[in-house]
């Protein structure tokens, strides 16, 4: 079921990521310190071979759905959404998003992608709960998550260190019964 996913919104299409998506453009997202400032992936420089291995591993896992975010107008790969781990027994998943192309920041692309992905979790995967962690200083992401319906459930103080700075990590959750899909 999860191998050929295509989910369309107004601005974006989410589709199953493939090894063909591993390009220099994608690698540049991961190695851009501005893009990855608040992401776990931003701790080191990545190579194309590492990225290929990572994508290959994720698409083979049963407890992972990994989707490319594609701009509908240009057809460009602008980021990713990943649900992992998916706990089918307890009907929950952790979700993460990266909009790697900064030209698409602040324009609702990430919010729409997250809304579509969460709807997929509840409708197609039949989950009851979706969670995420976000660095407290990532105000833009927190606002987007709240627009989708996520609520803060807890804080791990000084949980993340980036460039010698300590940051709190906020944990947010969304229950199926709280989610209201508003289209793409």
Buried (B, 14 or more C-beta within 10 A) or exposed (E): EBEEBEBEBEBBBBBBBBEEBBEEEBBEBBBBEEBBEBBEBBEEEBEEEBBEEBBEEBBEEEEBBBBBBBBBEEEBBBBBBBBBEBEEEEBBBBBBBBBBBEEBBEEBBBBBBBBBBBBBBBEEBEBEBBBBBBBBBBEEBBEBBBBBBBEBEEEEEEBBEBEEEEBBBBBBBBBBEEBEBEEB
